[in-house]
Amino acid sequence: MKCIPSAALLIIATLLAPGVASQQAKKRPSQEQMKFGLEGSVIQPVPIPDAVLAMLRTDSEVRTSRCVDEGQPSPSVSASWFEASQIHLDGPVEIDLLVKAKDGCLFGANIGPFWIFKKTPHGYELLLAVSALGVEVLPSRTNGHKDVSAGAVAGGKAVSVFYKFDGRRYQESANKVQEIK
């Protein structure tokens, strides 16, 4: 039996590692995205359900954006203007959606809309609508649902707003303002 030099073993291990890692990744559930930036992409986008798109079409942030001409009919609001990610606010079984603006015509100056929807037996329910530079789903919980923070930068200050679930919707619970030096 021949001895394989340790350098050769290292090369073989390096070449095989990506295949082993991808097989292991297939066996365990994918990591859920918890941080969403306005200009960043959703890591695992999902289609936006028609019921959610219908709510987005009537949202005041969307209706007053540069995307929509005054008097333009709601059906002209396109799903391509948004991207969505599945999130789990109340546990691993239910599926909620975080939807964010994708088209720059929905953005303001360092700010844009984010929405969180909960799937119910009757469709979808809007739990939070917020304009921010980024949104994070936090590990802490209130009334069974994960807490949420939204951040923005304005006037030389970084602003963080924290939301807690009150049993029906997310409500602002605290905020923090820091000077940017």
Rosetta constraint file for C-alpha pairs under 8 A:
AtomPair CA 4 CA 8 HARMONIC 6.52 0.50
AtomPair CA 4 CA 9 HARMONIC 6.83 0.50
AtomPair CA 5 CA 9 HARMONIC 6.61 0.50
AtomPair CA 6 CA 10 HARMONIC 6.18 0.50
AtomPair CA 7 CA 11 HARMONIC 6.34 0.50
AtomPair CA 8 CA 12 HARMONIC 6.20 0.50
AtomPair CA 9 CA 13 HARMONIC 6.03 0.50
AtomPair CA 10 CA 14 HARMONIC 6.10 0.50
AtomPair CA 11 CA 15 HARMONIC 6.24 0.50
AtomPair CA 12 CA 16 HARMONIC 6.16 0.50
AtomPair CA 13 CA 17 HARMONIC 5.85 0.50
AtomPair CA 14 CA 18 HARMONIC 7.66 0.50
AtomPair CA 16 CA 20 HARMONIC 6.47 0.50
AtomPair CA 17 CA 21 HARMONIC 5.97 0.50
AtomPair CA 18 CA 22 HARMONIC 6.09 0.50
AtomPair CA 19 CA 23 HARMONIC 6.27 0.50
AtomPair CA 20 CA 24 HARMONIC 6.22 0.50
AtomPair CA 21 CA 25 HARMONIC 6.10 0.50
AtomPair CA 22 CA 26 HARMONIC 6.27 0.50
AtomPair CA 23 CA 27 HARMONIC 6.54 0.50
AtomPair CA 24 CA 28 HARMONIC 6.57 0.50
AtomPair CA 25 CA 29 HARMONIC 7.35 0.50
AtomPair CA 25 CA 30 HARMONIC 7.23 0.50
AtomPair CA 26 CA 30 HARMONIC 7.98 0.50
AtomPair CA 32 CA 86 HARMONIC 7.85 0.50
AtomPair CA 32 CA 87 HARMONIC 6.78 0.50
AtomPair CA 33 CA 42 HARMONIC 7.83 0.50
AtomPair CA 33 CA 43 HARMONIC 6.91 0.50
AtomPair CA 33 CA 44 HARMONIC 7.93 0.50
AtomPair CA 33 CA 85 HARMONIC 7.70 0.50
AtomPair CA 33 CA 87 HARMONIC 7.43 0.50
AtomPair CA 34 CA 87 HARMONIC 7.76 0.50
AtomPair CA 34 CA 136 HARMONIC 5.58 0.50
AtomPair CA 34 CA 137 HARMONIC 5.02 0.50
AtomPair CA 34 CA 138 HARMONIC 7.29 0.50
AtomPair CA 35 CA 134 HARMONIC 7.34 0.50
AtomPair CA 35 CA 135 HARMONIC 5.98 0.50
AtomPair CA 35 CA 136 HARMONIC 4.40 0.50
AtomPair CA 35 CA 137 HARMONIC 6.48 0.50
AtomPair CA 36 CA 40 HARMONIC 6.95 0.50
AtomPair CA 36 CA 41 HARMONIC 7.72 0.50
AtomPair CA 36 CA 42 HARMONIC 7.01 0.50
AtomPair CA 36 CA 134 HARMONIC 5.50 0.50
AtomPair CA 36 CA 135 HARMONIC 5.23 0.50
AtomPair CA 36 CA 136 HARMONIC 6.19 0.50
AtomPair CA 37 CA 41 HARMONIC 7.43 0.50
AtomPair CA 37 CA 133 HARMONIC 6.11 0.50
AtomPair CA 37 CA 134 HARMONIC 4.22 0.50
AtomPair CA 37 CA 135 HARMONIC 6.53 0.50
AtomPair CA 38 CA 100 HARMONIC 7.14 0.50
AtomPair CA 38 CA 101 HARMONIC 7.06 0.50
AtomPair CA 38 CA 102 HARMONIC 7.68 0.50
AtomPair CA 38 CA 111 HARMONIC 7.16 0.50
AtomPair CA 38 CA 112 HARMONIC 6.39 0.50
AtomPair CA 38 CA 132 HARMONIC 7.43 0.50
AtomPair CA 38 CA 133 HARMONIC 5.26 0.50
AtomPair CA 38 CA 134 HARMONIC 5.57 0.50
AtomPair CA 39 CA 102 HARMONIC 7.60 0.50
AtomPair CA 42 CA 83 HARMONIC 6.85 0.50
AtomPair CA 42 CA 84 HARMONIC 6.94 0.50
AtomPair CA 42 CA 85 HARMONIC 6.43 0.50
AtomPair CA 43 CA 85 HARMONIC 7.87 0.50
AtomPair CA 44 CA 85 HARMONIC 6.35 0.50
AtomPair CA 45 CA 83 HARMONIC 6.34 0.50
AtomPair CA 45 CA 84 HARMONIC 5.44 0.50
AtomPair CA 45 CA 85 HARMONIC 5.12 0.50
AtomPair CA 45 CA 86 HARMONIC 7.79 0.50
AtomPair CA 46 CA 83 HARMONIC 7.42 0.50
AtomPair CA 46 CA 84 HARMONIC 5.57 0.50
AtomPair CA 46 CA 85 HARMONIC 5.67 0.50
AtomPair CA 46 CA 86 HARMONIC 6.94 0.50
AtomPair CA 47 CA 83 HARMONIC 7.70 0.50
AtomPair CA 47 CA 84 HARMONIC 6.80 0.50
AtomPair CA 48 CA 52 HARMONIC 6.49 0.50
AtomPair CA 48 CA 53 HARMONIC 6.45 0.50
AtomPair CA 48 CA 79 HARMONIC 6.79 0.50
AtomPair CA 48 CA 83 HARMONIC 7.30 0.50
AtomPair CA 48 CA 84 HARMONIC 6.29 0.50
AtomPair CA 49 CA 53 HARMONIC 6.30 0.50
AtomPair CA 50 CA 54 HARMONIC 6.10 0.50
AtomPair CA 51 CA 55 HARMONIC 6.56 0.50
AtomPair CA 51 CA 123 HARMONIC 6.89 0.50
AtomPair CA 51 CA 124 HARMONIC 6.77 0.50
AtomPair CA 52 CA 56 HARMONIC 6.26 0.50
AtomPair CA 52 CA 117 HARMONIC 7.81 0.50
AtomPair CA 52 CA 124 HARMONIC 6.58 0.50
AtomPair CA 53 CA 57 HARMONIC 6.12 0.50
AtomPair CA 53 CA 79 HARMONIC 6.61 0.50
AtomPair CA 54 CA 58 HARMONIC 6.83 0.50
AtomPair CA 55 CA 59 HARMONIC 6.35 0.50
AtomPair CA 56 CA 62 HARMONIC 6.92 0.50
AtomPair CA 57 CA 62 HARMONIC 6.77 0.50
AtomPair CA 57 CA 63 HARMONIC 7.10 0.50
AtomPair CA 57 CA 74 HARMONIC 5.45 0.50
AtomPair CA 57 CA 75 HARMONIC 7.12 0.50
AtomPair CA 57 CA 77 HARMONIC 5.83 0.50
AtomPair CA 58 CA 62 HARMONIC 7.30 0.50
AtomPair CA 58 CA 63 HARMONIC 6.60 0.50
AtomPair CA 58 CA 74 HARMONIC 6.95 0.50
AtomPair CA 59 CA 63 HARMONIC 6.13 0.50
AtomPair CA 60 CA 64 HARMONIC 6.00 0.50
AtomPair CA 61 CA 65 HARMONIC 6.20 0.50
AtomPair CA 61 CA 106 HARMONIC 7.89 0.50
AtomPair CA 61 CA 113 HARMONIC 7.10 0.50
AtomPair CA 62 CA 67 HARMONIC 7.52 0.50
AtomPair CA 62 CA 68 HARMONIC 7.40 0.50
AtomPair CA 62 CA 106 HARMONIC 6.72 0.50
AtomPair CA 63 CA 68 HARMONIC 6.06 0.50
AtomPair CA 64 CA 68 HARMONIC 6.82 0.50
AtomPair CA 65 CA 105 HARMONIC 6.67 0.50
AtomPair CA 65 CA 106 HARMONIC 5.48 0.50
AtomPair CA 65 CA 107 HARMONIC 7.98 0.50
AtomPair CA 66 CA 105 HARMONIC 5.20 0.50
AtomPair CA 66 CA 106 HARMONIC 6.44 0.50
AtomPair CA 67 CA 105 HARMONIC 5.13 0.50
AtomPair CA 67 CA 106 HARMONIC 6.37 0.50
AtomPair CA 68 CA 72 HARMONIC 6.28 0.50
AtomPair CA 68 CA 77 HARMONIC 7.45 0.50
AtomPair CA 72 CA 76 HARMONIC 7.18 0.50
AtomPair CA 77 CA 81 HARMONIC 7.57 0.50
AtomPair CA 78 CA 82 HARMONIC 7.93 0.50
AtomPair CA 79 CA 83 HARMONIC 7.71 0.50
AtomPair CA 80 CA 102 HARMONIC 7.46 0.50
AtomPair CA 80 CA 103 HARMONIC 7.58 0.50
AtomPair CA 81 CA 101 HARMONIC 6.24 0.50
AtomPair CA 81 CA 102 HARMONIC 5.19 0.50
AtomPair CA 81 CA 103 HARMONIC 4.71 0.50
AtomPair CA 82 CA 99 HARMONIC 6.64 0.50
AtomPair CA 82 CA 100 HARMONIC 5.65 0.50
AtomPair CA 82 CA 101 HARMONIC 4.60 0.50
AtomPair CA 82 CA 102 HARMONIC 4.55 0.50
AtomPair CA 82 CA 103 HARMONIC 6.66 0.50
AtomPair CA 83 CA 99 HARMONIC 5.68 0.50
AtomPair CA 83 CA 100 HARMONIC 5.60 0.50
AtomPair CA 83 CA 101 HARMONIC 6.57 0.50
AtomPair CA 83 CA 102 HARMONIC 5.96 0.50
AtomPair CA 84 CA 97 HARMONIC 6.35 0.50
AtomPair CA 84 CA 98 HARMONIC 5.55 0.50
AtomPair CA 84 CA 99 HARMONIC 4.25 0.50
AtomPair CA 84 CA 100 HARMONIC 6.36 0.50
AtomPair CA 85 CA 97 HARMONIC 5.64 0.50
AtomPair CA 85 CA 98 HARMONIC 5.35 0.50
AtomPair CA 85 CA 99 HARMONIC 6.55 0.50
AtomPair CA 86 CA 95 HARMONIC 6.22 0.50
AtomPair CA 86 CA 96 HARMONIC 5.66 0.50
AtomPair CA 86 CA 97 HARMONIC 4.74 0.50
AtomPair CA 86 CA 98 HARMONIC 6.48 0.50
AtomPair CA 87 CA 95 HARMONIC 6.13 0.50
AtomPair CA 87 CA 96 HARMONIC 5.12 0.50
AtomPair CA 87 CA 97 HARMONIC 5.63 0.50
AtomPair CA 87 CA 98 HARMONIC 6.64 0.50
AtomPair CA 88 CA 92 HARMONIC 5.89 0.50
AtomPair CA 88 CA 93 HARMONIC 7.59 0.50
AtomPair CA 88 CA 94 HARMONIC 6.30 0.50
AtomPair CA 88 CA 95 HARMONIC 5.50 0.50
AtomPair CA 88 CA 96 HARMONIC 5.67 0.50
AtomPair CA 89 CA 94 HARMONIC 7.89 0.50
AtomPair CA 89 CA 95 HARMONIC 7.88 0.50
AtomPair CA 89 CA 96 HARMONIC 6.74 0.50
AtomPair CA 89 CA 144 HARMONIC 7.95 0.50
AtomPair CA 89 CA 145 HARMONIC 4.96 0.50
AtomPair CA 89 CA 146 HARMONIC 5.08 0.50
AtomPair CA 90 CA 94 HARMONIC 6.81 0.50
AtomPair CA 90 CA 144 HARMONIC 5.69 0.50
AtomPair CA 90 CA 145 HARMONIC 4.63 0.50
AtomPair CA 90 CA 146 HARMONIC 6.72 0.50
AtomPair CA 91 CA 145 HARMONIC 7.86 0.50
AtomPair CA 94 CA 119 HARMONIC 7.50 0.50
AtomPair CA 95 CA 118 HARMONIC 7.20 0.50
AtomPair CA 95 CA 119 HARMONIC 6.46 0.50
AtomPair CA 96 CA 116 HARMONIC 7.34 0.50
AtomPair CA 96 CA 117 HARMONIC 5.75 0.50
AtomPair CA 96 CA 118 HARMONIC 4.63 0.50
AtomPair CA 96 CA 119 HARMONIC 5.75 0.50
AtomPair CA 97 CA 116 HARMONIC 5.68 0.50
AtomPair CA 97 CA 117 HARMONIC 5.10 0.50
AtomPair CA 97 CA 118 HARMONIC 6.51 0.50
AtomPair CA 97 CA 119 HARMONIC 7.92 0.50
AtomPair CA 98 CA 114 HARMONIC 7.13 0.50
AtomPair CA 98 CA 115 HARMONIC 5.74 0.50
AtomPair CA 98 CA 116 HARMONIC 4.54 0.50
AtomPair CA 98 CA 117 HARMONIC 6.46 0.50
AtomPair CA 99 CA 114 HARMONIC 5.73 0.50
AtomPair CA 99 CA 115 HARMONIC 5.10 0.50
AtomPair CA 99 CA 116 HARMONIC 6.30 0.50
AtomPair CA 99 CA 117 HARMONIC 7.91 0.50
AtomPair CA 100 CA 112 HARMONIC 7.94 0.50
AtomPair CA 100 CA 113 HARMONIC 6.11 0.50
AtomPair CA 100 CA 114 HARMONIC 4.45 0.50
AtomPair CA 100 CA 115 HARMONIC 6.37 0.50
AtomPair CA 101 CA 106 HARMONIC 6.28 0.50
AtomPair CA 101 CA 107 HARMONIC 7.38 0.50
AtomPair CA 101 CA 112 HARMONIC 6.53 0.50
AtomPair CA 101 CA 113 HARMONIC 5.80 0.50
AtomPair CA 101 CA 114 HARMONIC 6.55 0.50
AtomPair CA 102 CA 106 HARMONIC 7.66 0.50
AtomPair CA 103 CA 107 HARMONIC 7.50 0.50
AtomPair CA 106 CA 112 HARMONIC 6.36 0.50
AtomPair CA 106 CA 113 HARMONIC 7.37 0.50
AtomPair CA 107 CA 111 HARMONIC 5.86 0.50
AtomPair CA 107 CA 112 HARMONIC 4.49 0.50
AtomPair CA 107 CA 113 HARMONIC 7.38 0.50
AtomPair CA 108 CA 112 HARMONIC 5.81 0.50
AtomPair CA 110 CA 132 HARMONIC 7.62 0.50
AtomPair CA 110 CA 133 HARMONIC 5.76 0.50
AtomPair CA 110 CA 152 HARMONIC 7.05 0.50
AtomPair CA 110 CA 153 HARMONIC 6.83 0.50
AtomPair CA 110 CA 154 HARMONIC 7.87 0.50
AtomPair CA 111 CA 131 HARMONIC 5.97 0.50
AtomPair CA 111 CA 132 HARMONIC 4.74 0.50
AtomPair CA 111 CA 133 HARMONIC 4.69 0.50
AtomPair CA 111 CA 152 HARMONIC 6.64 0.50
AtomPair CA 112 CA 131 HARMONIC 4.94 0.50
AtomPair CA 112 CA 132 HARMONIC 5.44 0.50
AtomPair CA 112 CA 133 HARMONIC 6.35 0.50
AtomPair CA 113 CA 129 HARMONIC 7.08 0.50
AtomPair CA 113 CA 130 HARMONIC 5.72 0.50
AtomPair CA 113 CA 131 HARMONIC 4.28 0.50
AtomPair CA 113 CA 132 HARMONIC 6.42 0.50
AtomPair CA 114 CA 129 HARMONIC 5.83 0.50
AtomPair CA 114 CA 130 HARMONIC 5.40 0.50
AtomPair CA 114 CA 131 HARMONIC 6.06 0.50
AtomPair CA 114 CA 132 HARMONIC 7.24 0.50
AtomPair CA 114 CA 135 HARMONIC 7.57 0.50
AtomPair CA 115 CA 126 HARMONIC 7.26 0.50
AtomPair CA 115 CA 127 HARMONIC 7.64 0.50
AtomPair CA 115 CA 128 HARMONIC 5.58 0.50
AtomPair CA 115 CA 129 HARMONIC 4.48 0.50
AtomPair CA 115 CA 130 HARMONIC 6.47 0.50
AtomPair CA 116 CA 126 HARMONIC 6.11 0.50
AtomPair CA 116 CA 127 HARMONIC 5.54 0.50
AtomPair CA 116 CA 128 HARMONIC 5.12 0.50
AtomPair CA 116 CA 129 HARMONIC 6.60 0.50
AtomPair CA 117 CA 124 HARMONIC 6.12 0.50
AtomPair CA 117 CA 125 HARMONIC 5.41 0.50
AtomPair CA 117 CA 126 HARMONIC 4.55 0.50
AtomPair CA 117 CA 127 HARMONIC 5.52 0.50
AtomPair CA 117 CA 128 HARMONIC 7.24 0.50
AtomPair CA 118 CA 124 HARMONIC 5.53 0.50
AtomPair CA 118 CA 125 HARMONIC 5.22 0.50
AtomPair CA 118 CA 126 HARMONIC 6.50 0.50
AtomPair CA 118 CA 127 HARMONIC 6.66 0.50
AtomPair CA 119 CA 123 HARMONIC 5.87 0.50
AtomPair CA 119 CA 124 HARMONIC 4.51 0.50
AtomPair CA 119 CA 125 HARMONIC 6.44 0.50
AtomPair CA 120 CA 124 HARMONIC 5.62 0.50
AtomPair CA 120 CA 125 HARMONIC 6.95 0.50
AtomPair CA 126 CA 169 HARMONIC 7.69 0.50
AtomPair CA 127 CA 168 HARMONIC 7.25 0.50
AtomPair CA 127 CA 169 HARMONIC 4.57 0.50
AtomPair CA 127 CA 170 HARMONIC 5.75 0.50
AtomPair CA 128 CA 169 HARMONIC 6.58 0.50
AtomPair CA 128 CA 170 HARMONIC 5.62 0.50
AtomPair CA 130 CA 150 HARMONIC 7.61 0.50
AtomPair CA 132 CA 150 HARMONIC 5.88 0.50
AtomPair CA 132 CA 151 HARMONIC 5.52 0.50
AtomPair CA 132 CA 152 HARMONIC 5.14 0.50
AtomPair CA 133 CA 150 HARMONIC 7.45 0.50
AtomPair CA 133 CA 151 HARMONIC 5.71 0.50
AtomPair CA 133 CA 152 HARMONIC 4.76 0.50
AtomPair CA 133 CA 153 HARMONIC 7.32 0.50
AtomPair CA 134 CA 150 HARMONIC 5.75 0.50
AtomPair CA 134 CA 151 HARMONIC 5.40 0.50
AtomPair CA 134 CA 152 HARMONIC 6.87 0.50
AtomPair CA 135 CA 148 HARMONIC 7.14 0.50
AtomPair CA 135 CA 149 HARMONIC 5.73 0.50
AtomPair CA 135 CA 150 HARMONIC 4.40 0.50
AtomPair CA 135 CA 151 HARMONIC 6.45 0.50
AtomPair CA 136 CA 148 HARMONIC 5.73 0.50
AtomPair CA 136 CA 149 HARMONIC 5.26 0.50
AtomPair CA 136 CA 150 HARMONIC 6.41 0.50
AtomPair CA 137 CA 146 HARMONIC 6.57 0.50
AtomPair CA 137 CA 147 HARMONIC 6.23 0.50
AtomPair CA 137 CA 148 HARMONIC 4.67 0.50
AtomPair CA 137 CA 149 HARMONIC 6.64 0.50
AtomPair CA 138 CA 146 HARMONIC 5.91 0.50
AtomPair CA 138 CA 147 HARMONIC 5.21 0.50
AtomPair CA 138 CA 148 HARMONIC 5.48 0.50
AtomPair CA 138 CA 149 HARMONIC 7.13 0.50
AtomPair CA 139 CA 146 HARMONIC 5.93 0.50
AtomPair CA 139 CA 147 HARMONIC 6.94 0.50
AtomPair CA 140 CA 146 HARMONIC 5.62 0.50
AtomPair CA 140 CA 147 HARMONIC 5.68 0.50
AtomPair CA 141 CA 145 HARMONIC 5.15 0.50
AtomPair CA 141 CA 146 HARMONIC 4.20 0.50
AtomPair CA 141 CA 147 HARMONIC 5.27 0.50
AtomPair CA 141 CA 164 HARMONIC 7.61 0.50
AtomPair CA 142 CA 146 HARMONIC 6.42 0.50
AtomPair CA 142 CA 147 HARMONIC 6.44 0.50
AtomPair CA 142 CA 164 HARMONIC 5.84 0.50
AtomPair CA 142 CA 165 HARMONIC 5.68 0.50
AtomPair CA 142 CA 166 HARMONIC 7.42 0.50
AtomPair CA 143 CA 165 HARMONIC 6.18 0.50
AtomPair CA 143 CA 166 HARMONIC 6.58 0.50
AtomPair CA 143 CA 167 HARMONIC 6.10 0.50
AtomPair CA 145 CA 164 HARMONIC 7.90 0.50
AtomPair CA 145 CA 165 HARMONIC 6.15 0.50
AtomPair CA 146 CA 164 HARMONIC 7.63 0.50
AtomPair CA 146 CA 165 HARMONIC 7.66 0.50
AtomPair CA 147 CA 162 HARMONIC 7.39 0.50
AtomPair CA 147 CA 163 HARMONIC 5.85 0.50
AtomPair CA 147 CA 164 HARMONIC 5.02 0.50
AtomPair CA 147 CA 165 HARMONIC 6.82 0.50
AtomPair CA 148 CA 162 HARMONIC 5.91 0.50
AtomPair CA 148 CA 163 HARMONIC 5.11 0.50
AtomPair CA 148 CA 164 HARMONIC 6.68 0.50
AtomPair CA 149 CA 160 HARMONIC 6.68 0.50
AtomPair CA 149 CA 161 HARMONIC 5.54 0.50
AtomPair CA 149 CA 162 HARMONIC 4.37 0.50
AtomPair CA 149 CA 163 HARMONIC 5.98 0.50
AtomPair CA 150 CA 160 HARMONIC 5.69 0.50
AtomPair CA 150 CA 161 HARMONIC 5.25 0.50
AtomPair CA 150 CA 162 HARMONIC 6.53 0.50
AtomPair CA 151 CA 158 HARMONIC 7.22 0.50
AtomPair CA 151 CA 159 HARMONIC 5.53 0.50
AtomPair CA 151 CA 160 HARMONIC 4.38 0.50
AtomPair CA 151 CA 161 HARMONIC 6.29 0.50
AtomPair CA 152 CA 158 HARMONIC 5.94 0.50
AtomPair CA 152 CA 159 HARMONIC 5.29 0.50
AtomPair CA 152 CA 160 HARMONIC 6.66 0.50
AtomPair CA 153 CA 157 HARMONIC 5.61 0.50
AtomPair CA 153 CA 158 HARMONIC 4.51 0.50
AtomPair CA 153 CA 159 HARMONIC 6.02 0.50
AtomPair CA 154 CA 158 HARMONIC 6.61 0.50
AtomPair CA 154 CA 159 HARMONIC 7.58 0.50
AtomPair CA 156 CA 179 HARMONIC 6.23 0.50
AtomPair CA 156 CA 180 HARMONIC 5.42 0.50
AtomPair CA 156 CA 181 HARMONIC 7.93 0.50
AtomPair CA 157 CA 177 HARMONIC 6.46 0.50
AtomPair CA 157 CA 178 HARMONIC 5.46 0.50
AtomPair CA 157 CA 179 HARMONIC 4.55 0.50
AtomPair CA 157 CA 180 HARMONIC 5.25 0.50
AtomPair CA 158 CA 177 HARMONIC 5.71 0.50
AtomPair CA 158 CA 178 HARMONIC 5.18 0.50
AtomPair CA 158 CA 179 HARMONIC 6.41 0.50
AtomPair CA 158 CA 180 HARMONIC 6.48 0.50
AtomPair CA 159 CA 175 HARMONIC 7.17 0.50
AtomPair CA 159 CA 176 HARMONIC 5.78 0.50
AtomPair CA 159 CA 177 HARMONIC 4.58 0.50
AtomPair CA 159 CA 178 HARMONIC 6.56 0.50
AtomPair CA 160 CA 175 HARMONIC 5.46 0.50
AtomPair CA 160 CA 176 HARMONIC 5.12 0.50
AtomPair CA 160 CA 177 HARMONIC 6.48 0.50
AtomPair CA 161 CA 172 HARMONIC 6.88 0.50
AtomPair CA 161 CA 173 HARMONIC 7.73 0.50
AtomPair CA 161 CA 174 HARMONIC 5.99 0.50
AtomPair CA 161 CA 175 HARMONIC 4.25 0.50
AtomPair CA 161 CA 176 HARMONIC 6.50 0.50
AtomPair CA 162 CA 172 HARMONIC 5.80 0.50
AtomPair CA 162 CA 173 HARMONIC 5.61 0.50
AtomPair CA 162 CA 174 HARMONIC 5.19 0.50
AtomPair CA 162 CA 175 HARMONIC 5.87 0.50
AtomPair CA 163 CA 170 HARMONIC 5.68 0.50
AtomPair CA 163 CA 171 HARMONIC 5.22 0.50
AtomPair CA 163 CA 172 HARMONIC 4.42 0.50
AtomPair CA 163 CA 173 HARMONIC 5.26 0.50
AtomPair CA 163 CA 174 HARMONIC 7.19 0.50
AtomPair CA 164 CA 170 HARMONIC 5.27 0.50
AtomPair CA 164 CA 171 HARMONIC 5.54 0.50
AtomPair CA 164 CA 172 HARMONIC 6.52 0.50
AtomPair CA 164 CA 173 HARMONIC 6.07 0.50
AtomPair CA 165 CA 169 HARMONIC 5.56 0.50
AtomPair CA 165 CA 170 HARMONIC 4.29 0.50
AtomPair CA 165 CA 171 HARMONIC 6.26 0.50
AtomPair CA 166 CA 170 HARMONIC 6.13 0.50
AtomPair CA 166 CA 171 HARMONIC 6.67 0.50
